[in-house]
Amino acid sequence: MILSILLVAVGFTALIFGANWLVDGASSLAKKHNISDLAIGLTVVAFGTSMPELLVNVISVVNGHSDILLGNIVGSNNFNIFFILGVAGIIMPIAVKSSTAWKEIPISLFLTVLLLLQVNDYFVNTDSTTHFLSRLDGALLFILFVLFLYYIFTSMKEEGEISQEQEVKVAKNVVLKIVGGLILLIAGGQFVVNNSIEIAQKLGVSEKIIGLTIVAIGTSLPELTTSVIAALKKNSDIAIGNVIGSNIFNILFILSVSSMIQPVEYNTKFNLDLYVLIGGTLLLFGMMFTGKKIKVVDRWEAIILLLIYIVYTGYLVMLES
């Protein structure tokens, strides 16, 4: 038991360092092509910090642990909205650009509702009590993912020149960081999934709860670190872009890849957690029009987000007792 806990901690450490290296390397490439901070937050940084979820989910789907897979994604998205934005917003009120308020947040909301409909088979006539996120569902999500990338890169590219010194730095470091980051992510993902399942079995805790809490929070540590650092540096674009972008990536890219590898069986108990995620995204959208300044997540609003997450997590734990 103690060894399993230590190995989970080792896995999370590898995931954090791996994601950071991958983000640094990928961000260097993005800066080379003059992409804005918000675009980097919504894509490169969001993708890099979502790599732990991807690796954990691929390992989970191959081994048939659907509850770990779904709990990881839904739990991570809830953690991103409520906890990470809550903490970052307490550190510094987060100014949100109009494009994020009117486009990216509604896109995230639409995708969460679409996922809820897909996993409950609202688009399929079936009498079966067993629900799946099918390969066809995954293919649709992946097509939407490609369209989202196209939207970002056509709407947010900025003009600018990169210095010769930056060119040399990119050439020296980017390959090592990306390759090293991927290696750590793969190893960390294996440690987290295998040992979290072992802990759950020994404690008699369901894989659903393990996925929604321990695994989800662990794989979201890169997002937490990135957004907190961005808030400390007063970079609202990265702080909000990382969270919204990560939530979109988790649904469009990670779930699409996972379900195309193998259809994912859906436990309808996750509906409550999806409702919470939909409510949280709606609440965030509403916060764009409240407070002293519009399109700002004020400190008091951030505190509300954080308190909701604490109550929600307490409720999950209470259900298991």
N, C-alpha and C positions, 0 to 999 in steps of 0.2 A: 504493500500500500504506500509506504513512505517513498519507495523507489519510484513508483508510478507518478506520485506527486512531483518528485524531483525531475523526472523525465518530461512531464508536462511543462514545468518551468523552463527547462532547457529548450524545449520545442518553441515556447513563446519567445524566448530570448533570440533564438535563431530566426524566427519569423520577423521580429522587430528589426534586427540588424539587416536581414536579407531585404526586407521592404525598403529600408532607408537607403541601402546601397543601390537598389534598383531605381528608386525615385531620383537619387542624385544623378545616376548615369543617364536615365531617360530625360530628366529635366535639362541636362547639359545639351542633349540633342535637340530638345524643343527650343531652348534659348537660341541655339545656333540658327534655327529657322524663324526666329523673331515672332514666337507665339506669345500672346499676352498672358499675364499672371492668372487671370480668371480661366482662360482656356487651358492653361497648364493644370490648374486646380481641378477643373472638370474632367480632364482627360488623363494626362500623364501621371500626375500625383494621385488622382483617384484610382487609376489602374494599378499603379505600383502598390498603394496601400491596400488594395483589394486582392492582391496576389495571395496573401495568406488564406483568405476565404476560398479562392480558386483551388489552391493546392489541397486544402482540407476537404473541399467538396468532391474533387476528383477522386481522392483516396476513399472518401466515404461512399460514393456511388459505386465504385468498383467493388467494394466490399459489402455492398447491400445495406448500408446504414442510413436509410432515408431520413429518419428523425434527426440524426446528427446534421445531415446536409441541410434540411429545411430550417432546423432550429438555428444553425449557423447564419444563414442568410437573413431570415426574418429578425432574429435576435440582433445581428450586427446592424441592420438598418434602424431598428428601434434605438439601439445604443448610440448610433450616430446622431439621430435626430434629437433625442432627449438628453443624453448624458454629455456627448461631446460638444454639441452646440450650447448646452447649458453651462458647462465649465468654461468654454471659450468666451461665451457671452458675458460671464461674470468677470472674467479677466479684463475684457474690453468689449463695449457695445459693438456689435458687428454690423457694419454698413453693407447693404445688399444692393447690387446694381440692378437697374430696371430689367435688364434681360433675364437675370436670375429670378427676380420676383414674378415676372409675367410669363416666363418661358420655362426655365429649368425646374423650378419648384412644381408648377402644374404638370410638367412632363413626368416628374417623379411620382406625383399623385396618380396620374393616368395609368402609369405602368403598374403601380401597386394594385389598383382596382382591376386592371387586366389580369394580373397574376391571380388574384382572388377568384375571378371568373374561370380562368383556365384550370386551376387545380381542383375546383369543385365541378368541373365538367359541364359548365353552363352552355358550352358550344357544341356538346356532343350528346346525342340521344343514347342514353345507356340506363339499364335497370340495375347495373351493378352497384353494390354499396362500397366498392373499392375504387378510389379515385387516383388518377395519375397525372403528372406533368409529362405529357407524351413527347416523342421525338418531333412530331408536327408542331406542338406548342413551342418546343425549343427552337425549331427552325424559324418560327414567326418572331420570337424574341431576338434571335440573332440578326434577322433582316432589319428589325427596328434598331438594333445596336449599330449596324453599319450606317443607317440613315442618321442616327444621332451623331456619330463621328463626323459624317459629312456636314451636318448642320454646324457643329462646333468649329470645324476648321475652315469653313467658308465664311463664317460670320465674325470671327474674332481674331483673325491674323492682323498683326501690327507691322508697321514699317520700322526699319532700324538696321543698323550695321553691327556686326560682331567683330571684336578686335582680334588682331593676330595672336595676342597672348591667350585669349579665350579659345581660339582654334587649337593651339598647341595643348592646352589643358584638356579639351575634349578628346583629342586624339590619344592622349596618354592614359586617361582614367576611365573613359566611358565603357569600354569593352570589359575591363576587369570588374568594374562595379556591377554591370548588368549580369555577367556570367556568375560572379561570386554571390550576388543577391539571389539568383535563381537556385543555386545549389543549396544555400541556407534555407530558402523557402520550402524546397522539396523535403529536406531532412526535417525541418521544423514541423511541417504539416504531418509527416508520418508520426513523429513523437506525440504531437497533440492528439490526433485522432485515436491512435491505438491505446494510449495510456488513459485518456479521458473515458473511453468505453470501459476499460478495466476498472477504473475508480467507480464509475456508475454501477457496474455489476456488483462490486463489493459492498457499496453503500445501499444498494437496492433502490437507487434513484433512476428514473426513466431517462432514456437517451434524449427524449424531447427536452427535458429541463436542462440536461447537460449541454445540449446544443444551443438552447436559448440563452444560457447564462455563461458558463465557464468558457466554452469554445467560442461563442459569439463575442464575448468581451475580450478574450485573448487575441482573437484574430483582428479585432478592431483597435488594438493598441497602437498600430502604426498610424491609423487615422487620428486617434486621440493625441498622440505625440505631435503629429504634423499640425493639427489645428491649434493646439495649445501654443506651440512655438510660433505659429503664424500670428496668433492673437497677441503674444508678447511682443512681437515685432511690428504690431499694428498693421498687419497685412490681411485685411478682411476678405479680399478676393480669394486668397488661398484657403483661409479658414472655412468659409462657406462653400466655396467651389469644391473642396476636398470632400466635404460631407455629402452634398447633393450629388456630386459626380460619382462618389463611391456607391451611394444607394442605387443610382441608375445602372452603374456597371454591375453591381451584385445581381440585379434582376435580369438585365439584358444579356450580359456576357457570361457570368458565372453559372446562372441557372440554365441558360441556353446550352452551354457546353456540356454541363452535367447531364441534362435530360437527353441530349443527342447521343451521348455515350451510352446511356441506358435510361429508359423511362423511370421516373422517380415516383414511387408510391407516396400518396399524400394522406397524412393523418388529419382528419377534419378538426381535431382539437387545436390545430394551428390557426383556425379561422379567427379566434379571439385575438391572437397576436397580430394578425393581418389587420383586423379592425383597429387595434391600437396604433399600428403604423399609419393607416389611412387617417385616423384622427390626429396623429402627431403632425403629419404633413399638412393637413388642413389648418391646424393650429399655427404652424409656422407661416403658412400663406397669410393667415389673418393678422399675424404680427407685423406684416409689412405695412399695415394701415392703421396701427395703433401706436400709442406712446407720443412723446414730444416730437419725434421726427419720424416721418414715414420711411419705409424701407430700411429700418434699423431694428435689430434684435437688441432691445435694451436690457440692462442688468436684471430688472425685475421680471422681465419676460423669460430671461435665461434661467432665473431661479425657479420659475413655474415649470419649465421643461425638466429641470433636474429633479424637482420634487415629484413630478408625475412618474419619472423613471424609477425613483426609489419606491414609491407606492406600488407600481406595477411589478417590480421585481419581488417585493415582499409578498405580493399576492401569489406570484408563481411558486415561491418557496412554500407558502402556506398550503397551496393545493397539494403539495407532495407530502405534507406532514400528516 
